[in-house]
Structure formats: structure tokens, C-alpha cells
């Protein structure tokens, strides 16, 4: 089971860009006034790295983001076009 999970993570890492998280991102999240620090951190990382989408189960959590937040199903629809 663990080997399959690691293989799946490796495949995802081949498809996606892993954005760095550092002090700047943490500071932005801390002072952004977001109700959830982790969502604020995702938002900060996305905005600082000019990503196209935030993939999430809770797009409402990113209403204030400059980066479009979509569910995985919505992303697959966009990607299929």
C-alpha cells in the first residue's frame, strides 16, 4: 500500500510544479486576514508563483484570491477542452 502511494505521489510530482513555501509566504498568510492560515498559505504561494489554478474541495475559501480556485472535477472539464 505504501509503495503504491509513493508511486502515485511521484507521478503527480512529474505532472505538477511544486511551489516553494518560505518566510514570505508565511508572512503573507499571517497578515492576510484569512480565517484559515493554511488556506491563506495556499493562496499566498499561488499568487506569488503566478499559478493558473488552485485545486480545492472548497473554492469558496479562495474567493479573495487573484488565482482561480476550482474543484478537481472543474479542472478536468477545463483541461479536456
CORGI-V349341 format. One record per residue. PHI is phi in whole degrees, 0 to 359 (none if undefined). NEAR is the number of other C-alpha atoms within 8 Angstrom. Layout:
phi=PHI near=NEAR
phi=PHI near=NEAR
This chain:
phi=none near=4
phi=296 near=5
phi=297 near=6
phi=294 near=7
phi=295 near=8
phi=296 near=8
phi=296 near=8
phi=297 near=8
phi=296 near=8
phi=299 near=8
phi=296 near=8
phi=298 near=8
phi=295 near=9
phi=288 near=7
phi=269 near=6
phi=246 near=6
phi=265 near=6
phi=269 near=5
phi=276 near=7
phi=287 near=5
phi=237 near=8
phi=222 near=6
phi=299 near=6
phi=299 near=7
phi=296 near=12
phi=295 near=11
phi=298 near=8
phi=300 near=11
phi=295 near=15
phi=299 near=10
phi=257 near=6
phi=279 near=7
phi=77 near=6
phi=288 near=9
phi=291 near=5
phi=236 near=6
phi=302 near=9
phi=295 near=7
phi=296 near=10
phi=296 near=14
phi=293 near=12
phi=299 near=9
phi=300 near=13
phi=299 near=12
phi=297 near=12
phi=297 near=13
phi=291 near=11
phi=289 near=7
phi=253 near=7
phi=50 near=7
phi=283 near=8
phi=276 near=6
phi=215 near=9
phi=254 near=12
phi=271 near=9
phi=206 near=9
phi=274 near=7
phi=231 near=7
phi=299 near=10
phi=299 near=5
phi=294 near=6
phi=243 near=11
phi=304 near=7
phi=273 near=4
phi=282 near=9
phi=285 near=5
phi=266 near=12
phi=292 near=9
phi=259 near=12
phi=223 near=13
phi=283 near=11
phi=299 near=9
phi=297 near=7
phi=296 near=8
phi=298 near=10
phi=297 near=8
phi=297 near=8
phi=296 near=7
phi=296 near=6
phi=289 near=5
phi=288 near=4
